[in-house]
C-alpha cells in the first residue's frame, strides 16, 4: 500500500529561500586582498624611466582593482597598465609573459580585452601581440576564465 504523500513532514529544506528574487551579488573583495591596492603613478613612471618594465608590469598586475566598484580607480589602473604594455618592445614581450604566473596572466588578459574595447592609435596591433604571447602561456583556460568572470578591471 502507498504511503500518504499529502503530508509535508518529509520536507526538511525550505526551497523558497533559493528563489530567483533573493539573488545576491558576490561580496566585494575586502580591503586586505592584493587586488584592492591603489596603483602609484609616480612609482610606475620611475620604473618605466629606469628601464624596469618587468617590475612595473608585475606591480600593476598585482595591484589591479579586481571587482572594485570605483570606476575611477579601475580607469586609472587601466590607463597605467596600457601605458606599460605599449612601452614594451614587441621583441621583449614573450620573455616578460613567460616570467608571469598564471594568475597574473589572467589579469593581463583582462587588461588586454579591455584595451580591445577602447582602441587607440597603434594599440590594437600591439595588444594582439600581447594576446598571442599570453595565450601561448595561459591557454584557452585563461580566455575562458576572463570572459566568464564577473569581476572586471
C-alpha positions in Angstrom: 0.0 0.0 0.0 1.3 3.5 -0.9 2.3 6.0 1.8 0.4 9.2 2.4 2.0 11.8 0.1 -0.2 14.6 1.3 1.9 15.1 4.4 4.7 17.7 4.2 6.7 16.3 7.1 9.3 14.9 4.6 10.2 18.4 3.6 13.3 19.4 5.6 14.7 22.2 3.4 13.0 25.4 2.8 13.3 25.7 -1.0 11.7 29.1 -1.1 15.0 30.6 0.3 16.6 29.7 -3.1 14.2 31.7 -5.2 15.4 33.9 -8.0 14.1 37.1 -6.4 16.5 36.6 -3.5 19.7 36.5 -5.5 22.6 38.5 -4.1 25.8 39.5 -5.9 29.1 38.2 -4.7 30.6 40.3 -2.0 33.2 42.9 -3.0 36.8 42.0 -2.3 37.9 43.0 1.2 40.5 45.7 1.7 43.2 43.2 2.6 43.2 41.4 -0.7 46.1 42.2 -3.0 43.8 43.4 -5.8 42.5 46.2 -3.7 45.7 48.2 -3.6 46.0 51.5 -5.4 48.5 52.0 -8.1 51.1 54.7 -7.6 51.6 56.6 -10.9 54.9 58.1 -9.8 56.4 54.7 -8.9 55.2 53.3 -12.3 56.8 56.2 -14.1 60.0 55.8 -12.2 60.2 52.1 -13.1 59.5 52.8 -16.7 62.0 55.6 -16.9 64.7 53.4 -15.4 64.0 50.6 -17.8 62.4 48.2 -15.4 59.3 47.3 -17.4 59.0 43.9 -15.9 58.8 45.3 -12.4 56.3 47.9 -13.5 54.1 45.3 -15.2 54.2 43.0 -12.1 53.4 45.9 -9.8 50.5 47.0 -12.0 49.1 43.5 -12.4 49.3 42.7 -8.6 47.6 45.9 -7.7 44.7 45.6 -10.1 41.4 46.7 -8.6 39.6 43.4 -9.5 35.9 43.7 -8.5 36.2 47.3 -7.4 33.0 49.3 -7.7 35.1 52.5 -8.2 35.1 53.3 -11.9 37.8 56.0 -11.3 40.3 53.6 -9.8 39.7 51.0 -12.5 40.1 53.6 -15.2 43.3 54.9 -13.6 44.8 51.5 -13.3 43.8 50.6 -16.9 45.5 53.7 -18.3 48.7 52.9 -16.3 48.7 49.2 -17.5 48.0 50.2 -21.1 50.9 52.7 -20.9 53.2 49.9 -19.6 52.1 47.4 -22.2 52.6 49.9 -25.1 56.0 50.9 -23.8 57.4 47.4 -24.0 59.0 46.4 -27.3 57.5 43.5 -29.2 60.7 41.5 -29.1 60.6 41.6 -25.2 57.0 40.6 -24.8 57.5 36.8 -24.9 60.2 36.9 -22.2 58.1 39.1 -19.9 55.0 36.9 -20.3 57.0 33.7 -19.6 58.0 35.2 -16.2 54.4 35.8 -15.1 52.4 33.3 -13.1 49.0 32.1 -14.2 47.0 34.5 -12.0 49.0 37.4 -13.5 48.4 36.0 -17.0 44.6 36.0 -16.3 44.7 39.7 -15.1 46.9 40.6 -18.1 44.3 39.0 -20.4 41.5 41.1 -18.7 43.5 44.3 -19.4 44.2 43.2 -23.0 40.5 42.6 -23.6 39.6 45.9 -22.0 42.2 47.5 -24.4 40.4 45.9 -27.3 37.2 47.6 -26.1 38.8 51.1 -26.2 41.3 51.1 -29.0 43.8 53.9 -29.5 46.1 54.6 -32.4 48.5 51.7 -32.7 47.4 49.9 -29.6 45.4 47.1 -31.3 48.3 45.6 -33.1 50.5 45.8 -30.0 47.7 44.2 -27.9 47.3 41.4 -30.4 50.9 40.5 -29.9 50.4 40.6 -26.1 47.3 38.4 -26.5 49.2 35.9 -28.7 52.0 35.5 -26.1 49.7 35.4 -23.1 47.5 32.8 -24.9 50.6 30.7 -25.6 51.3 30.6 -21.9 47.8 30.6 -20.4 46.0 28.6 -23.0 42.3 28.5 -23.7 41.5 28.3 -20.0 42.8 31.8 -19.4 40.5 33.2 -22.1 37.5 31.3 -20.6 38.3 32.5 -17.1 38.5 36.1 -18.3 35.3 36.0 -20.3 33.2 34.3 -17.7 34.5 36.2 -14.7 32.1 38.9 -13.4 34.8 40.9 -11.7 36.2 43.5 -14.1 39.4 45.5 -14.1 
